[in-house]
Amino acid sequence: MTALALPTREWLRPKPSALPGFGLTLGFALSYLALIVLIPLAVLVWRASGLGLSGLWTVATTPRVRAALETSFYLSFAAALVNAFFGLVIAWILTRYRFPGRTVLDAMVDLPFALPTAVAGIALAAIYASNGWVGSIVEAVTGLKIAFTPRGIFVALVFIGLPFVVRTVQPVLMDLDREVEEASATLGASRLQTVLRVILPALVPAVLTGFALAFARAVGEYGSVIFIAGNMPFISEIAPLLIIVQLEEFNYTGATAIATVMLSISFLSLLAINLIQSWSRRRFGDV
């Protein structure tokens, strides 16, 4: 019988990477992340820790703060849901169809990225005001005002969050193999069945990612909202504006507490969304 050959040192060594400098680049990435993200957030939590959990709870349950937090998170969630649906539709149109003006439409999707938020807020307020092009028609037909109400906040959050969904779903749609759709049709599936059972399951992780990005952006949005919100306490006041108000009143403890509460809620929300994303990848990854 021949003895089993023991692995040599050369076999045990990890294969060299095609891109050298892993240790240097990893150290740079961690240092940059710590300086830009981790240290500022740690200082924020440290400043707020002086209040204790009971103090933070007291600040969070103040009627004005609670109303501002509800306005920010509820409207951000609703805007992200709308963007998840219409962003998927727009990405589908841009990917699967060729028509005149497609390039212009594709470029217009990125406008919220390039447009200053204050300019976007002023433009939206002018269009959706009672004497604006869209606002006057909506108010005449339905009797509902958009600008300077929570509906105006919703419109602004939809505006700034739409590109996140479109640009997340669009590459996945482009990479989908058309042969899978042809095979589905060959096996007798209708177009609706192909969309629901073949295409959409493969897009679920990308749609959830776009939803999470749109929601995270909407929660912290300030510039495009304050011009169209009306900024009335208990009605259309968002949490970021309330932080600015506290800072202008030199109430740094209150501003830090509100920011910490927003950070905690945002972290828990994104954690829940990431868990759903992981489940969807395991569930639909092999579809």
MODELLER restraints for C-alpha pairs under 7 A, 6 or more apart:
rsr = mdl.restraints
at = mdl.atoms
rsr.add(forms.Gaussian(group=physical.xy_distance, feature=features.Distance(at['CA:44:A'], at['CA:256:A']), mean=6.61, stdev=0.5))
rsr.add(forms.Gaussian(group=physical.xy_distance, feature=features.Distance(at['CA:44:A'], at['CA:260:A']), mean=6.83, stdev=0.5))
rsr.add(forms.Gaussian(group=physical.xy_distance, feature=features.Distance(at['CA:45:A'], at['CA:260:A']), mean=6.30, stdev=0.5))
rsr.add(forms.Gaussian(group=physical.xy_distance, feature=features.Distance(at['CA:47:A'], at['CA:256:A']), mean=6.96, stdev=0.5))
rsr.add(forms.Gaussian(group=physical.xy_distance, feature=features.Distance(at['CA:48:A'], at['CA:256:A']), mean=5.88, stdev=0.5))
rsr.add(forms.Gaussian(group=physical.xy_distance, feature=features.Distance(at['CA:48:A'], at['CA:257:A']), mean=5.48, stdev=0.5))
rsr.add(forms.Gaussian(group=physical.xy_distance, feature=features.Distance(at['CA:48:A'], at['CA:260:A']), mean=6.79, stdev=0.5))
rsr.add(forms.Gaussian(group=physical.xy_distance, feature=features.Distance(at['CA:56:A'], at['CA:257:A']), mean=5.99, stdev=0.5))
rsr.add(forms.Gaussian(group=physical.xy_distance, feature=features.Distance(at['CA:59:A'], at['CA:257:A']), mean=6.82, stdev=0.5))
rsr.add(forms.Gaussian(group=physical.xy_distance, feature=features.Distance(at['CA:60:A'], at['CA:66:A']), mean=5.89, stdev=0.5))
rsr.add(forms.Gaussian(group=physical.xy_distance, feature=features.Distance(at['CA:60:A'], at['CA:258:A']), mean=6.83, stdev=0.5))
rsr.add(forms.Gaussian(group=physical.xy_distance, feature=features.Distance(at['CA:60:A'], at['CA:261:A']), mean=6.79, stdev=0.5))
rsr.add(forms.Gaussian(group=physical.xy_distance, feature=features.Distance(at['CA:64:A'], at['CA:233:A']), mean=6.64, stdev=0.5))
rsr.add(forms.Gaussian(group=physical.xy_distance, feature=features.Distance(at['CA:64:A'], at['CA:234:A']), mean=5.99, stdev=0.5))
rsr.add(forms.Gaussian(group=physical.xy_distance, feature=features.Distance(at['CA:67:A'], at['CA:234:A']), mean=5.36, stdev=0.5))
rsr.add(forms.Gaussian(group=physical.xy_distance, feature=features.Distance(at['CA:68:A'], at['CA:234:A']), mean=6.74, stdev=0.5))
rsr.add(forms.Gaussian(group=physical.xy_distance, feature=features.Distance(at['CA:68:A'], at['CA:237:A']), mean=5.46, stdev=0.5))
rsr.add(forms.Gaussian(group=physical.xy_distance, feature=features.Distance(at['CA:68:A'], at['CA:238:A']), mean=4.73, stdev=0.5))
rsr.add(forms.Gaussian(group=physical.xy_distance, feature=features.Distance(at['CA:68:A'], at['CA:239:A']), mean=4.80, stdev=0.5))
rsr.add(forms.Gaussian(group=physical.xy_distance, feature=features.Distance(at['CA:69:A'], at['CA:238:A']), mean=6.71, stdev=0.5))
rsr.add(forms.Gaussian(group=physical.xy_distance, feature=features.Distance(at['CA:69:A'], at['CA:239:A']), mean=5.37, stdev=0.5))
rsr.add(forms.Gaussian(group=physical.xy_distance, feature=features.Distance(at['CA:71:A'], at['CA:238:A']), mean=6.01, stdev=0.5))
rsr.add(forms.Gaussian(group=physical.xy_distance, feature=features.Distance(at['CA:72:A'], at['CA:219:A']), mean=5.84, stdev=0.5))
rsr.add(forms.Gaussian(group=physical.xy_distance, feature=features.Distance(at['CA:72:A'], at['CA:238:A']), mean=5.28, stdev=0.5))
rsr.add(forms.Gaussian(group=physical.xy_distance, feature=features.Distance(at['CA:72:A'], at['CA:239:A']), mean=6.13, stdev=0.5))
rsr.add(forms.Gaussian(group=physical.xy_distance, feature=features.Distance(at['CA:73:A'], at['CA:219:A']), mean=6.09, stdev=0.5))
rsr.add(forms.Gaussian(group=physical.xy_distance, feature=features.Distance(at['CA:75:A'], at['CA:154:A']), mean=5.76, stdev=0.5))
rsr.add(forms.Gaussian(group=physical.xy_distance, feature=features.Distance(at['CA:76:A'], at['CA:157:A']), mean=6.56, stdev=0.5))
rsr.add(forms.Gaussian(group=physical.xy_distance, feature=features.Distance(at['CA:76:A'], at['CA:215:A']), mean=5.59, stdev=0.5))
rsr.add(forms.Gaussian(group=physical.xy_distance, feature=features.Distance(at['CA:76:A'], at['CA:218:A']), mean=5.21, stdev=0.5))
rsr.add(forms.Gaussian(group=physical.xy_distance, feature=features.Distance(at['CA:76:A'], at['CA:219:A']), mean=5.67, stdev=0.5))
rsr.add(forms.Gaussian(group=physical.xy_distance, feature=features.Distance(at['CA:77:A'], at['CA:215:A']), mean=5.97, stdev=0.5))
rsr.add(forms.Gaussian(group=physical.xy_distance, feature=features.Distance(at['CA:79:A'], at['CA:154:A']), mean=6.08, stdev=0.5))
rsr.add(forms.Gaussian(group=physical.xy_distance, feature=features.Distance(at['CA:79:A'], at['CA:157:A']), mean=5.92, stdev=0.5))
rsr.add(forms.Gaussian(group=physical.xy_distance, feature=features.Distance(at['CA:79:A'], at['CA:158:A']), mean=5.01, stdev=0.5))
rsr.add(forms.Gaussian(group=physical.xy_distance, feature=features.Distance(at['CA:80:A'], at['CA:158:A']), mean=6.99, stdev=0.5))
rsr.add(forms.Gaussian(group=physical.xy_distance, feature=features.Distance(at['CA:80:A'], at['CA:161:A']), mean=6.89, stdev=0.5))
rsr.add(forms.Gaussian(group=physical.xy_distance, feature=features.Distance(at['CA:80:A'], at['CA:211:A']), mean=5.46, stdev=0.5))
rsr.add(forms.Gaussian(group=physical.xy_distance, feature=features.Distance(at['CA:80:A'], at['CA:214:A']), mean=5.47, stdev=0.5))
rsr.add(forms.Gaussian(group=physical.xy_distance, feature=features.Distance(at['CA:80:A'], at['CA:215:A']), mean=5.22, stdev=0.5))
rsr.add(forms.Gaussian(group=physical.xy_distance, feature=features.Distance(at['CA:81:A'], at['CA:211:A']), mean=6.82, stdev=0.5))
rsr.add(forms.Gaussian(group=physical.xy_distance, feature=features.Distance(at['CA:83:A'], at['CA:158:A']), mean=6.31, stdev=0.5))
rsr.add(forms.Gaussian(group=physical.xy_distance, feature=features.Distance(at['CA:83:A'], at['CA:161:A']), mean=6.72, stdev=0.5))
rsr.add(forms.Gaussian(group=physical.xy_distance, feature=features.Distance(at['CA:83:A'], at['CA:162:A']), mean=5.20, stdev=0.5))
rsr.add(forms.Gaussian(group=physical.xy_distance, feature=features.Distance(at['CA:83:A'], at['CA:165:A']), mean=6.61, stdev=0.5))
rsr.add(forms.Gaussian(group=physical.xy_distance, feature=features.Distance(at['CA:84:A'], at['CA:165:A']), mean=6.04, stdev=0.5))
rsr.add(forms.Gaussian(group=physical.xy_distance, feature=features.Distance(at['CA:84:A'], at['CA:207:A']), mean=6.20, stdev=0.5))
rsr.add(forms.Gaussian(group=physical.xy_distance, feature=features.Distance(at['CA:84:A'], at['CA:210:A']), mean=6.85, stdev=0.5))
rsr.add(forms.Gaussian(group=physical.xy_distance, feature=features.Distance(at['CA:84:A'], at['CA:211:A']), mean=5.60, stdev=0.5))
rsr.add(forms.Gaussian(group=physical.xy_distance, feature=features.Distance(at['CA:87:A'], at['CA:162:A']), mean=6.00, stdev=0.5))
rsr.add(forms.Gaussian(group=physical.xy_distance, feature=features.Distance(at['CA:87:A'], at['CA:165:A']), mean=5.23, stdev=0.5))
rsr.add(forms.Gaussian(group=physical.xy_distance, feature=features.Distance(at['CA:87:A'], at['CA:166:A']), mean=4.76, stdev=0.5))
rsr.add(forms.Gaussian(group=physical.xy_distance, feature=features.Distance(at['CA:88:A'], at['CA:166:A']), mean=6.32, stdev=0.5))
rsr.add(forms.Gaussian(group=physical.xy_distance, feature=features.Distance(at['CA:88:A'], at['CA:169:A']), mean=6.59, stdev=0.5))
rsr.add(forms.Gaussian(group=physical.xy_distance, feature=features.Distance(at['CA:90:A'], at['CA:166:A']), mean=6.70, stdev=0.5))
rsr.add(forms.Gaussian(group=physical.xy_distance, feature=features.Distance(at['CA:91:A'], at['CA:166:A']), mean=5.22, stdev=0.5))
rsr.add(forms.Gaussian(group=physical.xy_distance, feature=features.Distance(at['CA:91:A'], at['CA:169:A']), mean=6.41, stdev=0.5))
rsr.add(forms.Gaussian(group=physical.xy_distance, feature=features.Distance(at['CA:91:A'], at['CA:170:A']), mean=5.04, stdev=0.5))
rsr.add(forms.Gaussian(group=physical.xy_distance, feature=features.Distance(at['CA:94:A'], at['CA:102:A']), mean=6.78, stdev=0.5))
rsr.add(forms.Gaussian(group=physical.xy_distance, feature=features.Distance(at['CA:94:A'], at['CA:106:A']), mean=6.81, stdev=0.5))
rsr.add(forms.Gaussian(group=physical.xy_distance, feature=features.Distance(at['CA:95:A'], at['CA:170:A']), mean=6.72, stdev=0.5))
rsr.add(forms.Gaussian(group=physical.xy_distance, feature=features.Distance(at['CA:95:A'], at['CA:173:A']), mean=6.82, stdev=0.5))
rsr.add(forms.Gaussian(group=physical.xy_distance, feature=features.Distance(at['CA:95:A'], at['CA:174:A']), mean=6.33, stdev=0.5))
rsr.add(forms.Gaussian(group=physical.xy_distance, feature=features.Distance(at['CA:109:A'], at['CA:163:A']), mean=5.68, stdev=0.5))
rsr.add(forms.Gaussian(group=physical.xy_distance, feature=features.Distance(at['CA:110:A'], at['CA:163:A']), mean=6.03, stdev=0.5))
rsr.add(forms.Gaussian(group=physical.xy_distance, feature=features.Distance(at['CA:112:A'], at['CA:159:A']), mean=6.85, stdev=0.5))
rsr.add(forms.Gaussian(group=physical.xy_distance, feature=features.Distance(at['CA:112:A'], at['CA:160:A']), mean=5.36, stdev=0.5))
rsr.add(forms.Gaussian(group=physical.xy_distance, feature=features.Distance(at['CA:117:A'], at['CA:223:A']), mean=4.91, stdev=0.5))
rsr.add(forms.Gaussian(group=physical.xy_distance, feature=features.Distance(at['CA:117:A'], at['CA:224:A']), mean=4.62, stdev=0.5))
rsr.add(forms.Gaussian(group=physical.xy_distance, feature=features.Distance(at['CA:118:A'], at['CA:223:A']), mean=4.89, stdev=0.5))
rsr.add(forms.Gaussian(group=physical.xy_distance, feature=features.Distance(at['CA:118:A'], at['CA:224:A']), mean=5.17, stdev=0.5))
rsr.add(forms.Gaussian(group=physical.xy_distance, feature=features.Distance(at['CA:120:A'], at['CA:224:A']), mean=5.54, stdev=0.5))
rsr.add(forms.Gaussian(group=physical.xy_distance, feature=features.Distance(at['CA:121:A'], at['CA:223:A']), mean=6.67, stdev=0.5))
rsr.add(forms.Gaussian(group=physical.xy_distance, feature=features.Distance(at['CA:121:A'], at['CA:224:A']), mean=3.79, stdev=0.5))
rsr.add(forms.Gaussian(group=physical.xy_distance, feature=features.Distance(at['CA:121:A'], at['CA:225:A']), mean=5.96, stdev=0.5))
rsr.add(forms.Gaussian(group=physical.xy_distance, feature=features.Distance(at['CA:121:A'], at['CA:227:A']), mean=5.20, stdev=0.5))
rsr.add(forms.Gaussian(group=physical.xy_distance, feature=features.Distance(at['CA:121:A'], at['CA:228:A']), mean=6.13, stdev=0.5))
rsr.add(forms.Gaussian(group=physical.xy_distance, feature=features.Distance(at['CA:122:A'], at['CA:227:A']), mean=5.85, stdev=0.5))
rsr.add(forms.Gaussian(group=physical.xy_distance, feature=features.Distance(at['CA:124:A'], at['CA:228:A']), mean=6.81, stdev=0.5))
rsr.add(forms.Gaussian(group=physical.xy_distance, feature=features.Distance(at['CA:125:A'], at['CA:147:A']), mean=5.82, stdev=0.5))
rsr.add(forms.Gaussian(group=physical.xy_distance, feature=features.Distance(at['CA:125:A'], at['CA:227:A']), mean=6.33, stdev=0.5))
rsr.add(forms.Gaussian(group=physical.xy_distance, feature=features.Distance(at['CA:125:A'], at['CA:228:A']), mean=4.79, stdev=0.5))
rsr.add(forms.Gaussian(group=physical.xy_distance, feature=features.Distance(at['CA:126:A'], at['CA:132:A']), mean=5.67, stdev=0.5))
rsr.add(forms.Gaussian(group=physical.xy_distance, feature=features.Distance(at['CA:127:A'], at['CA:133:A']), mean=5.39, stdev=0.5))
rsr.add(forms.Gaussian(group=physical.xy_distance, feature=features.Distance(at['CA:127:A'], at['CA:134:A']), mean=5.73, stdev=0.5))
rsr.add(forms.Gaussian(group=physical.xy_distance, feature=features.Distance(at['CA:127:A'], at['CA:135:A']), mean=6.34, stdev=0.5))
rsr.add(forms.Gaussian(group=physical.xy_distance, feature=features.Distance(at['CA:128:A'], at['CA:134:A']), mean=5.31, stdev=0.5))
rsr.add(forms.Gaussian(group=physical.xy_distance, feature=features.Distance(at['CA:128:A'], at['CA:135:A']), mean=3.94, stdev=0.5))
rsr.add(forms.Gaussian(group=physical.xy_distance, feature=features.Distance(at['CA:128:A'], at['CA:146:A']), mean=5.98, stdev=0.5))
rsr.add(forms.Gaussian(group=physical.xy_distance, feature=features.Distance(at['CA:128:A'], at['CA:147:A']), mean=5.38, stdev=0.5))
rsr.add(forms.Gaussian(group=physical.xy_distance, feature=features.Distance(at['CA:129:A'], at['CA:135:A']), mean=4.98, stdev=0.5))
rsr.add(forms.Gaussian(group=physical.xy_distance, feature=features.Distance(at['CA:129:A'], at['CA:136:A']), mean=6.94, stdev=0.5))
rsr.add(forms.Gaussian(group=physical.xy_distance, feature=features.Distance(at['CA:129:A'], at['CA:146:A']), mean=6.69, stdev=0.5))
rsr.add(forms.Gaussian(group=physical.xy_distance, feature=features.Distance(at['CA:129:A'], at['CA:147:A']), mean=4.91, stdev=0.5))
rsr.add(forms.Gaussian(group=physical.xy_distance, feature=features.Distance(at['CA:130:A'], at['CA:136:A']), mean=4.81, stdev=0.5))
rsr.add(forms.Gaussian(group=physical.xy_distance, feature=features.Distance(at['CA:130:A'], at['CA:139:A']), mean=6.85, stdev=0.5))
rsr.add(forms.Gaussian(group=physical.xy_distance, feature=features.Distance(at['CA:130:A'], at['CA:145:A']), mean=6.67, stdev=0.5))
rsr.add(forms.Gaussian(group=physical.xy_distance, feature=features.Distance(at['CA:135:A'], at['CA:145:A']), mean=6.89, stdev=0.5))
rsr.add(forms.Gaussian(group=physical.xy_distance, feature=features.Distance(at['CA:135:A'], at['CA:146:A']), mean=6.37, stdev=0.5))
rsr.add(forms.Gaussian(group=physical.xy_distance, feature=features.Distance(at['CA:138:A'], at['CA:144:A']), mean=6.65, stdev=0.5))
rsr.add(forms.Gaussian(group=physical.xy_distance, feature=features.Distance(at['CA:139:A'], at['CA:145:A']), mean=5.64, stdev=0.5))
rsr.add(forms.Gaussian(group=physical.xy_distance, feature=features.Distance(at['CA:146:A'], at['CA:152:A']), mean=4.93, stdev=0.5))
rsr.add(forms.Gaussian(group=physical.xy_distance, feature=features.Distance(at['CA:147:A'], at['CA:228:A']), mean=5.28, stdev=0.5))
rsr.add(forms.Gaussian(group=physical.xy_distance, feature=features.Distance(at['CA:147:A'], at['CA:229:A']), mean=6.53, stdev=0.5))
rsr.add(forms.Gaussian(group=physical.xy_distance, feature=features.Distance(at['CA:148:A'], at['CA:228:A']), mean=5.10, stdev=0.5))
rsr.add(forms.Gaussian(group=physical.xy_distance, feature=features.Distance(at['CA:148:A'], at['CA:229:A']), mean=4.37, stdev=0.5))
rsr.add(forms.Gaussian(group=physical.xy_distance, feature=features.Distance(at['CA:148:A'], at['CA:230:A']), mean=3.91, stdev=0.5))
rsr.add(forms.Gaussian(group=physical.xy_distance, feature=features.Distance(at['CA:149:A'], at['CA:229:A']), mean=5.48, stdev=0.5))
rsr.add(forms.Gaussian(group=physical.xy_distance, feature=features.Distance(at['CA:149:A'], at['CA:230:A']), mean=6.10, stdev=0.5))
rsr.add(forms.Gaussian(group=physical.xy_distance, feature=features.Distance(at['CA:149:A'], at['CA:236:A']), mean=5.84, stdev=0.5))
rsr.add(forms.Gaussian(group=physical.xy_distance, feature=features.Distance(at['CA:150:A'], at['CA:229:A']), mean=6.29, stdev=0.5))
rsr.add(forms.Gaussian(group=physical.xy_distance, feature=features.Distance(at['CA:150:A'], at['CA:236:A']), mean=5.20, stdev=0.5))
rsr.add(forms.Gaussian(group=physical.xy_distance, feature=features.Distance(at['CA:152:A'], at['CA:228:A']), mean=5.55, stdev=0.5))
rsr.add(forms.Gaussian(group=physical.xy_distance, feature=features.Distance(at['CA:152:A'], at['CA:229:A']), mean=5.60, stdev=0.5))
rsr.add(forms.Gaussian(group=physical.xy_distance, feature=features.Distance(at['CA:153:A'], at['CA:225:A']), mean=5.66, stdev=0.5))
rsr.add(forms.Gaussian(group=physical.xy_distance, feature=features.Distance(at['CA:153:A'], at['CA:228:A']), mean=6.53, stdev=0.5))
rsr.add(forms.Gaussian(group=physical.xy_distance, feature=features.Distance(at['CA:153:A'], at['CA:229:A']), mean=5.29, stdev=0.5))
rsr.add(forms.Gaussian(group=physical.xy_distance, feature=features.Distance(at['CA:156:A'], at['CA:224:A']), mean=6.26, stdev=0.5))
rsr.add(forms.Gaussian(group=physical.xy_distance, feature=features.Distance(at['CA:156:A'], at['CA:225:A']), mean=5.94, stdev=0.5))
rsr.add(forms.Gaussian(group=physical.xy_distance, feature=features.Distance(at['CA:157:A'], at['CA:218:A']), mean=5.48, stdev=0.5))
rsr.add(forms.Gaussian(group=physical.xy_distance, feature=features.Distance(at['CA:161:A'], at['CA:214:A']), mean=4.49, stdev=0.5))
rsr.add(forms.Gaussian(group=physical.xy_distance, feature=features.Distance(at['CA:161:A'], at['CA:217:A']), mean=6.70, stdev=0.5))
rsr.add(forms.Gaussian(group=physical.xy_distance, feature=features.Distance(at['CA:161:A'], at['CA:218:A']), mean=6.59, stdev=0.5))
rsr.add(forms.Gaussian(group=physical.xy_distance, feature=features.Distance(at['CA:162:A'], at['CA:214:A']), mean=6.97, stdev=0.5))
rsr.add(forms.Gaussian(group=physical.xy_distance, feature=features.Distance(at['CA:164:A'], at['CA:210:A']), mean=5.41, stdev=0.5))
rsr.add(forms.Gaussian(group=physical.xy_distance, feature=features.Distance(at['CA:164:A'], at['CA:213:A']), mean=6.18, stdev=0.5))
rsr.add(forms.Gaussian(group=physical.xy_distance, feature=features.Distance(at['CA:164:A'], at['CA:214:A']), mean=5.78, stdev=0.5))
rsr.add(forms.Gaussian(group=physical.xy_distance, feature=features.Distance(at['CA:165:A'], at['CA:207:A']), mean=6.57, stdev=0.5))
rsr.add(forms.Gaussian(group=physical.xy_distance, feature=features.Distance(at['CA:165:A'], at['CA:210:A']), mean=4.02, stdev=0.5))
rsr.add(forms.Gaussian(group=physical.xy_distance, feature=features.Distance(at['CA:165:A'], at['CA:211:A']), mean=6.31, stdev=0.5))
rsr.add(forms.Gaussian(group=physical.xy_distance, feature=features.Distance(at['CA:165:A'], at['CA:214:A']), mean=6.91, stdev=0.5))
rsr.add(forms.Gaussian(group=physical.xy_distance, feature=features.Distance(at['CA:168:A'], at['CA:206:A']), mean=6.01, stdev=0.5))
rsr.add(forms.Gaussian(group=physical.xy_distance, feature=features.Distance(at['CA:168:A'], at['CA:210:A']), mean=5.61, stdev=0.5))
rsr.add(forms.Gaussian(group=physical.xy_distance, feature=features.Distance(at['CA:169:A'], at['CA:206:A']), mean=5.36, stdev=0.5))
rsr.add(forms.Gaussian(group=physical.xy_distance, feature=features.Distance(at['CA:169:A'], at['CA:207:A']), mean=6.13, stdev=0.5))
rsr.add(forms.Gaussian(group=physical.xy_distance, feature=features.Distance(at['CA:172:A'], at['CA:203:A']), mean=7.00, stdev=0.5))
rsr.add(forms.Gaussian(group=physical.xy_distance, feature=features.Distance(at['CA:181:A'], at['CA:194:A']), mean=6.56, stdev=0.5))
rsr.add(forms.Gaussian(group=physical.xy_distance, feature=features.Distance(at['CA:184:A'], at['CA:194:A']), mean=6.29, stdev=0.5))
rsr.add(forms.Gaussian(group=physical.xy_distance, feature=features.Distance(at['CA:198:A'], at['CA:287:A']), mean=6.98, stdev=0.5))
rsr.add(forms.Gaussian(group=physical.xy_distance, feature=features.Distance(at['CA:201:A'], at['CA:284:A']), mean=5.66, stdev=0.5))
rsr.add(forms.Gaussian(group=physical.xy_distance, feature=features.Distance(at['CA:201:A'], at['CA:287:A']), mean=6.71, stdev=0.5))
rsr.add(forms.Gaussian(group=physical.xy_distance, feature=features.Distance(at['CA:202:A'], at['CA:284:A']), mean=6.19, stdev=0.5))
rsr.add(forms.Gaussian(group=physical.xy_distance, feature=features.Distance(at['CA:202:A'], at['CA:285:A']), mean=6.80, stdev=0.5))
rsr.add(forms.Gaussian(group=physical.xy_distance, feature=features.Distance(at['CA:202:A'], at['CA:287:A']), mean=6.22, stdev=0.5))
rsr.add(forms.Gaussian(group=physical.xy_distance, feature=features.Distance(at['CA:204:A'], at['CA:280:A']), mean=6.77, stdev=0.5))
rsr.add(forms.Gaussian(group=physical.xy_distance, feature=features.Distance(at['CA:205:A'], at['CA:277:A']), mean=5.67, stdev=0.5))
rsr.add(forms.Gaussian(group=physical.xy_distance, feature=features.Distance(at['CA:205:A'], at['CA:280:A']), mean=5.98, stdev=0.5))
rsr.add(forms.Gaussian(group=physical.xy_distance, feature=features.Distance(at['CA:205:A'], at['CA:281:A']), mean=6.02, stdev=0.5))
rsr.add(forms.Gaussian(group=physical.xy_distance, feature=features.Distance(at['CA:208:A'], at['CA:277:A']), mean=6.28, stdev=0.5))
rsr.add(forms.Gaussian(group=physical.xy_distance, feature=features.Distance(at['CA:212:A'], at['CA:270:A']), mean=6.71, stdev=0.5))
rsr.add(forms.Gaussian(group=physical.xy_distance, feature=features.Distance(at['CA:212:A'], at['CA:273:A']), mean=6.60, stdev=0.5))
rsr.add(forms.Gaussian(group=physical.xy_distance, feature=features.Distance(at['CA:220:A'], at['CA:240:A']), mean=6.55, stdev=0.5))
rsr.add(forms.Gaussian(group=physical.xy_distance, feature=features.Distance(at['CA:222:A'], at['CA:240:A']), mean=6.27, stdev=0.5))
rsr.add(forms.Gaussian(group=physical.xy_distance, feature=features.Distance(at['CA:222:A'], at['CA:241:A']), mean=6.91, stdev=0.5))
rsr.add(forms.Gaussian(group=physical.xy_distance, feature=features.Distance(at['CA:229:A'], at['CA:236:A']), mean=5.69, stdev=0.5))
rsr.add(forms.Gaussian(group=physical.xy_distance, feature=features.Distance(at['CA:230:A'], at['CA:236:A']), mean=6.14, stdev=0.5))
rsr.add(forms.Gaussian(group=physical.xy_distance, feature=features.Distance(at['CA:231:A'], at['CA:237:A']), mean=4.47, stdev=0.5))
rsr.add(forms.Gaussian(group=physical.xy_distance, feature=features.Distance(at['CA:243:A'], at['CA:255:A']), mean=4.87, stdev=0.5))
rsr.add(forms.Gaussian(group=physical.xy_distance, feature=features.Distance(at['CA:243:A'], at['CA:258:A']), mean=6.67, stdev=0.5))
rsr.add(forms.Gaussian(group=physical.xy_distance, feature=features.Distance(at['CA:246:A'], at['CA:252:A']), mean=6.70, stdev=0.5))
rsr.add(forms.Gaussian(group=physical.xy_distance, feature=features.Distance(at['CA:246:A'], at['CA:254:A']), mean=6.40, stdev=0.5))
rsr.add(forms.Gaussian(group=physical.xy_distance, feature=features.Distance(at['CA:246:A'], at['CA:255:A']), mean=5.32, stdev=0.5))
rsr.add(forms.Gaussian(group=physical.xy_distance, feature=features.Distance(at['CA:247:A'], at['CA:255:A']), mean=6.17, stdev=0.5))
